Amino acid sequence: MKKVVLLIGAVAALLLAVSPFLMGLVISDSRTESRLRDLTGQPGLVLRMESGWFSSAGQISVAAPMIAGVVYEDITLTADVQLSHGPLLATDSGLRPGVAWAHLTPVISGLPPEHPLQQLFAEGAGTQVTVLSGLDGLQRLELLAGSQTFSLQAVQGGPLQPTAVTLADLQASLTLAANGAADLHMSSSEVQVLNSLYNAVASQATVHAHSNELSTTPLPGTLSIAAQRLQIKDLPALPLVGTLIAADGESLTMHGISIDYAARQQADTNAITLEQTLGVARIESALPLESLTLTTQLAGIDETLATEYLSFLRETQGMMQAMTAPQLQERIAEHNETLALHLLQAPMQQTSTLNLQAWGGAHAATLDMSWPGLPSLTSLEQIEPATMLHMLEVTLEIAANAETVAGSSLAAAAKAYTTQGLLTEADGKVVLKANLRDGNVDVNGNSFALAPFLNFR
């Protein structure tokens, strides 16, 4: 029995000793390069490795990388690689099981000098990336950058001066599943944005994004942005609610901020539903607003159209520094006309719900809109406002706390509209119920045609 145990132990020890060498051979195999291309969706990826017993060294390069479905032709990414072989890896976080653990020093070339990625991964910047390759095919990349300051140049002829963005204690990780799904997480203890209009500081900021397929569009997918606190200083004078006006130098402070986006595939269609939720737990400013939660759902968005629009935004961002403000405005206006045409051709539904605390009371509003679509529309010049007005259906309901409204700057207006019957009071609420259908508006039972007020028939 002892001999059997010793034999099993010897075989296990031999396998443990030989495994790193065998994994090194697998990693240096040309098929590894092909698998990495498929996993990352980068056809221009080239891997050159010299394998040792317990570690390997080499370089990885990506020409014309594809990011979220867009090919960046003039960009090259290279990284020196130091790689440890599994199955037991000594990582910065301790011993971990896995195929390999790599330490990379990435360098990007080809982007404009002011581009944040170029600044982050410029030669000599010292930004480090580690990669843990799991036994299950999972890849986890972690960015080690510390604190970073980026300078974003203003558009030529634009109103803003260059913007400085500082990220303290920047941490980022990217997890790639074997099926191509990706999860990105970023955090910073403090984010400061400074330009000629305002000075904004966010504390404990985090970003989490999920994409079903990294190499293509980020849709369907999700995005969550949160910050413990956001303060915007030196705001310019702004008209607010009623007779309130914020003076120059006013500040706005928000606590418990969360922004969540989701793009979900509609069953058996090429359409997606976009969902967005904005929440602010507490607001400190000259505004009477104290907190809010806004949820919006937009259904019927063509996935191809959404992908093209995102690609346009990314391409435009890359061209901004070479364009004057009028050129940029013209490019955006032209594309927006095309986007508007496609949106009007397809049916769409929107539902928005707003809950807020203001003047010391709770208030709520719900908005529903339905557009049946105009598939025969081939130009915005064909649009007939009266026809569109009769096709659009809108329902709006507002319920505001009557006591707090009576003590606010809206008290006189609310009283006048209640006298006219456009507002009603019930159960301590000031209520507005309105709908638009067939070109007619009904407000709390008072109906009238909308077209005469808009100068068309």
C-alpha positions in Angstrom: 0.0 0.0 0.0 2.8 2.4 0.9 4.5 1.7 -2.4 1.3 2.6 -4.2 1.0 5.8 -2.3 4.6 6.6 -3.0 4.2 5.8 -6.7 1.1 8.0 -7.0 2.9 10.8 -5.2 5.9 10.5 -7.5 3.7 10.6 -10.6 1.9 13.7 -9.2 5.2 15.4 -8.5 6.4 14.6 -12.0 3.3 15.9 -13.6 3.5 19.1 -11.5 7.1 19.6 -12.6 6.5 18.8 -16.2 3.2 20.7 -16.6 4.8 24.2 -16.8 7.1 23.0 -19.6 4.2 21.4 -21.5 2.1 24.6 -21.1 5.0 26.6 -22.3 5.0 24.5 -25.5 1.2 25.0 -25.9 1.6 28.8 -25.4 4.4 29.0 -28.0 2.3 26.9 -30.5 1.1 28.9 -33.5 -2.4 27.8 -32.7 -2.3 29.9 -29.6 -2.0 33.0 -31.8 -5.1 31.9 -33.7 -7.1 31.3 -30.5 -6.1 34.8 -29.2 -7.3 36.3 -32.5 -10.6 34.6 -32.2 -11.1 35.4 -28.5 -10.2 39.1 -28.8 -11.7 39.6 -32.3 -8.4 41.1 -33.5 -7.4 39.7 -36.9 -4.2 41.8 -36.9 -2.8 40.2 -33.7 0.7 38.6 -33.9 2.3 36.7 -31.0 6.0 36.0 -30.8 7.1 34.0 -27.7 10.3 32.1 -26.7 9.3 29.4 -24.3 11.2 28.2 -21.2 10.4 25.6 -18.6 8.6 27.8 -16.1 8.3 31.0 -18.0 8.3 32.6 -21.5 9.1 36.0 -22.9 8.2 37.7 -26.1 6.0 40.4 -27.7 2.4 40.7 -28.8 1.3 43.3 -31.4 -2.0 44.3 -32.9 -2.2 46.2 -36.1 -5.4 48.1 -37.0 -7.2 47.0 -33.8 -10.9 46.5 -33.8 -12.7 48.2 -30.9 -16.4 47.8 -30.5 -16.8 47.0 -34.2 -14.7 49.9 -35.5 -11.3 49.3 -37.2 -8.6 51.8 -36.3 -6.5 51.5 -39.4 -3.5 53.7 -38.4 -3.1 52.4 -34.9 -0.6 49.8 -33.7 -0.5 48.3 -30.2 2.6 46.5 -29.0 3.5 45.0 -25.6 6.5 43.2 -24.2 5.3 40.1 -22.4 6.8 38.2 -19.4 4.8 35.1 -18.9 4.7 32.4 -16.1 3.4 28.9 -16.9 0.7 27.1 -14.9 -1.0 25.1 -13.5 0.0 26.9 -10.3 0.9 30.5 -10.8 2.6 33.0 -8.5 0.7 36.3 -9.2 0.7 39.7 -7.5 -2.4 38.4 -5.6 -0.8 35.2 -4.4 -0.9 31.6 -5.8 -3.6 31.0 -8.3 -4.5 28.0 -10.5 -4.4 28.8 -14.2 -2.8 28.3 -17.6 -0.6 31.4 -17.5 0.0 34.7 -15.8 1.5 37.5 -17.9 2.9 40.9 -17.2 2.8 43.4 -20.2 4.0 46.9 -20.9 1.6 48.1 -23.7 2.6 50.9 -26.1 0.1 52.5 -28.5 1.2 54.5 -31.6 -0.9 56.3 -34.2 -3.4 58.1 -32.1 -3.3 61.9 -31.7 -1.0 62.9 -28.8 -4.0 64.4 -26.9 -6.0 61.2 -27.1 -6.5 59.7 -23.5 -5.5 56.2 -24.7 -2.3 57.6 -26.4 -1.4 59.5 -23.2 -2.1 56.4 -21.0 -0.1 54.0 -23.2 2.5 56.2 -24.7 6.1 54.9 -24.8 7.7 55.6 -21.5 4.4 56.2 -19.7 5.0 53.0 -17.6 1.4 51.8 -17.6 1.4 48.1 -16.8 -1.1 45.3 -17.6 -1.4 41.8 -16.1 -3.3 39.0 -17.6 -4.5 35.8 -15.8 -5.5 33.0 -18.1 -7.8 30.5 -16.3 -8.1 26.8 -16.8 -11.7 27.4 -18.0 -10.6 29.8 -20.8 -11.4 32.9 -18.8 -9.0 35.8 -19.3 -8.7 38.6 -16.7 -6.7 41.8 -17.6 -5.9 44.3 -14.9 -4.5 47.8 -15.5 -1.9 49.3 -13.2 -1.8 53.0 -13.8 -2.0 54.8 -10.5 -3.0 58.5 -10.9 -3.3 60.0 -14.3 -3.9 63.4 -15.8 -5.2 63.8 -19.3 -5.5 67.0 -21.4 -8.4 67.1 -23.7 -8.0 69.7 -26.4 -10.9 72.0 -27.4 -12.4 72.0 -30.9 -11.0 74.7 -33.1 -13.2 77.8 -32.8 -15.3 76.2 -30.0 -16.3 77.9 -26.8 -14.3 75.7 -24.4 -10.7 75.9 -23.5 -8.7 72.6 -23.1 -10.1 70.4 -20.4 -7.9 68.7 -17.8 -9.1 65.4 -16.5 -7.3 63.9 -13.4 -8.0 60.3 -12.2 -6.6 59.4 -8.8 -5.9 55.8 -7.9 -7.1 54.6 -11.3 -7.8 50.9 -11.4 -9.3 48.9 -14.3 -10.0 45.3 -15.1 -11.3 43.5 -18.2 -12.6 39.9 -18.0 -13.1 38.0 -21.3 -15.1 34.8 -21.3 -14.4 32.0 -23.7 -17.7 32.8 -25.5 -16.5 36.4 -26.3 -18.5 38.2 -23.6 -16.6 41.0 -21.8 -16.9 42.8 -18.5 -15.0 46.0 -17.9 -14.7 47.6 -14.4 -13.0 50.9 -13.7 -12.7 52.9 -10.5 -11.0 56.1 -9.2 -11.0 57.5 -5.7 -11.3 61.0 -7.2 -12.1 62.4 -10.7 -11.5 66.1 -11.4 -12.6 67.8 -14.6 -11.5 71.4 -15.1 -12.2 73.8 -18.0 -13.2 77.4 -18.6 -16.8 76.8 -17.6 -16.7 74.8 -14.4 -14.6 72.7 -12.0 -16.2 69.3 -11.2 -14.9 66.8 -8.7 -16.4 63.3 -8.3 -15.3 61.0 -5.4 -15.4 57.2 -5.4 -16.4 56.9 -9.0 -16.9 53.5 -10.7 -17.8 52.3 -14.2 -18.9 48.8 -15.0 -19.7 47.7 -18.6 -20.8 44.4 -20.0 -20.8 43.4 -23.7 -22.0 40.1 -25.2 -19.3 40.4 -27.9 -16.2 42.5 -27.4 -15.1 42.5 -31.0 -18.4 43.9 -32.3 -21.0 46.5 -31.1 -21.4 47.0 -27.3 -25.1 46.3 -28.0 -26.8 44.4 -26.5 -25.0 45.2 -23.2 -25.1 47.1 -20.0 -23.3 50.1 -18.5 -23.4 51.4 -14.9 -21.8 54.6 -13.6 -21.8 55.6 -10.0 -20.2 58.2 -7.8 -20.4 58.7 -4.0 -20.4 62.5 -4.5 -20.2 65.0 -7.3 -19.5 68.7 -6.8 -19.6 71.2 -9.6 -18.1 74.6 -8.7 -18.1 78.0 -10.4 -21.3 77.4 -12.4 -22.3 80.3 -14.7 -25.6 82.1 -14.0 -28.6 80.0 -15.0 -32.4 80.6 -15.0 -34.1 78.1 -12.7 -37.7 77.3 -11.6 -40.0 80.2 -11.3 -38.2 83.5 -10.4 -35.1 81.7 -9.0 -31.8 82.5 -10.8 -28.5 80.9 -9.9 -25.8 83.5 -9.6 -22.3 83.2 -11.0 -20.1 81.1 -8.8 -22.9 78.9 -7.4 -22.1 75.3 -6.7 -24.0 72.1 -7.2 -23.4 69.0 -5.0 -25.0 65.6 -5.6 -24.7 62.6 -3.4 -25.3 58.9 -4.2 -25.3 59.2 -8.0 -26.1 56.2 -10.2 -26.6 55.9 -13.9 -27.6 52.6 -15.4 -28.0 51.8 -19.1 -29.1 48.5 -20.6 -29.6 47.5 -24.2 -31.6 44.3 -24.5 -32.4 42.3 -27.6 -36.1 42.0 -28.4 -37.1 38.4 -28.9 -37.0 37.2 -32.5 -36.2 40.6 -33.9 -33.2 42.8 -34.8 -34.6 45.5 -32.5 -33.3 46.4 -29.1 -34.9 48.0 -26.0 -32.8 50.8 -24.4 -33.3 51.3 -20.6 -31.8 54.1 -18.6 -32.1 54.9 -14.9 -30.7 58.0 -13.3 -30.7 58.3 -9.5 -29.4 61.1 -7.2 -30.0 60.4 -3.5 -29.4 64.0 -2.3 -28.9 67.4 -4.1 -27.5 70.6 -2.5 -27.9 73.7 -4.7 -29.9 76.9 -5.3 -32.5 74.6 -7.0 -35.6 73.5 -5.0 -34.8 70.0 -6.1 -33.6 67.6 -3.3 -33.4 64.2 -5.0 -34.6 62.4 -8.1 -35.0 59.1 -9.9 -35.7 59.1 -13.6 -36.3 55.8 -15.6 -36.7 55.7 -19.3 -37.4 52.8 -21.6 -37.2 53.1 -25.4 -38.4 50.1 -27.4 -38.1 49.4 -31.2 -34.6 50.7 -31.8 -33.0 49.0 -34.9 -29.8 47.3 -33.7 -27.9 48.1 -36.9 -28.9 51.8 -36.7 -27.7 52.0 -33.1 -24.4 50.3 -34.1 -23.9 52.8 -36.9 -24.6 55.7 -34.7 -22.1 54.6 -32.0 -19.5 54.1 -34.8 -20.2 57.6 -36.0 -19.7 59.1 -32.5 -16.4 57.2 -32.1 -15.2 58.3 -35.6 -16.2 61.9 -34.9 -14.4 61.9 -31.6 -11.2 60.9 -33.3 -11.6 63.7 -35.9 -12.5 66.5 -33.5 -9.0 67.9 -33.1 -8.6 68.2 -36.9 -11.9 70.0 -37.4 -13.1 73.5 -36.7 -16.3 74.0 -34.7 -18.4 74.8 -37.8 -17.1 71.7 -39.6 -17.9 69.6 -36.6 -21.4 71.1 -36.4 -22.0 70.5 -40.1 -20.9 66.8 -39.9 -23.1 66.1 -36.9 -26.1 67.9 -38.4 -25.8 65.8 -41.6 -25.6 62.6 -39.7 -28.5 63.6 -37.4 -30.7 64.2 -40.4 -30.0 60.6 -41.6 -30.6 59.3 -38.1 -33.9 61.2 -37.7 -35.1 59.8 -41.0 -34.4 56.2 -40.0 -36.0 56.7 -36.6 -39.2 58.1 -38.1 -39.5 55.2 -40.5 -39.7 52.6 -37.7 -42.2 52.2 -34.9 -41.1 53.2 -31.5 -42.4 53.3 -27.9 -41.1 55.4 -25.0 -42.0 55.3 -21.3 -40.5 57.6 -18.7 -41.1 57.8 -15.0 -39.8 60.6 -12.8 -39.9 60.6 -9.0 -38.4 63.6 -7.2 -38.3 65.4 -3.9 -38.6 69.2 -4.2 -39.7 72.0 -1.8 -39.8 69.3 0.9 -42.5 67.1 -0.8 -42.6 64.1 -3.1 -43.8 64.4 -6.7 -44.1 62.0 -9.6 -44.6 62.1 -13.3 -45.1 59.4 -16.1 -44.8 60.0 -19.8 -45.8 57.4 -22.5 -45.2 58.0 -26.2 -46.1 55.7 -29.1 -45.0 56.3 -32.8 -46.3 53.8 -35.4 -43.6 54.6 -38.0 -43.5 55.9 -41.5 -41.8 53.2 -43.6 -42.6 55.0 -46.9 -40.7 58.2 -45.8 -37.6 58.7 -47.9 -36.7 62.3 -47.0 -37.2 64.7 -44.1 -38.6 67.1 -46.7 -41.6 64.8 -47.1 -42.6 65.3 -43.5 -46.0 66.8 -43.0 -46.3 68.0 -39.4 -50.0 67.7 -39.3 -49.8 64.1 -40.4 -47.2 63.3 -37.8 -49.2 65.0 -35.1 -52.2 62.8 -35.8 -50.0 59.7 -35.8 -48.3 60.4 -32.5 -49.9 59.3 -29.2 -48.7 60.8 -25.9 -50.0 60.3 -22.3 -48.7 62.5 -19.5 -49.6 62.2 -15.8 -48.2 64.4 -13.0 -49.0 64.1 -9.3 -47.4 66.8 -7.1 -47.7 67.3 -3.4 -50.3 70.0 -3.0 -49.0 71.4 0.3 -45.5 71.9 -0.9 -46.5 73.3 -4.3 -48.7 75.9 -2.4 -45.6 77.1 -0.6 -43.3 77.2 -3.6 -42.6 79.7 -6.5 -45.1 77.7 -8.6 -48.0 78.4 -6.2 -49.6 81.3 -8.2 -49.4 79.3 -11.5 -50.8 76.2 -9.9 -53.7 78.1 -8.4 -54.6 79.8 -11.8 -54.5 76.4 -13.7 -56.6 74.8 -11.0 -59.2 77.5 -11.4 -59.3 77.0 -15.1 -59.7 73.2 -14.7 -56.4 72.3 -16.2 -55.3 71.0 -12.8 -57.2 69.1 -10.2 -56.7 68.4 -6.5 -57.3 65.0 -5.0 -55.9 63.2 -2.0 -53.4 65.9 -1.2 -52.1 66.0 -4.7 -52.2 68.5 -7.6 -52.9 66.3 -10.6 -52.4 66.8 -14.3 -53.7 64.1 -16.7 -53.1 64.9 -20.4 -53.1 62.9 -23.6 -52.5 63.6 -27.3 -54.4 61.4 -29.8 -55.5 62.1 -33.4 -54.1 65.7 -33.1 -56.3 66.5 -30.1 -55.1 67.3 -26.6 -57.1 66.4 -23.5 -56.1 68.0 -20.2 -58.1 66.8 -17.2 -61.2 66.5 -19.5 -60.7 69.7 -21.4 -60.2 68.9 -25.1 -58.9 71.1 -27.9 -57.1 70.6 -31.3 -53.4 71.2 -31.1 -52.7 72.1 -34.8 -54.0 75.7 -34.6 -51.4 76.5 -31.9 -48.6 75.2 -34.1 -49.4 77.2 -37.2 -50.2 74.2 -39.5 -53.3 72.2 -40.4 
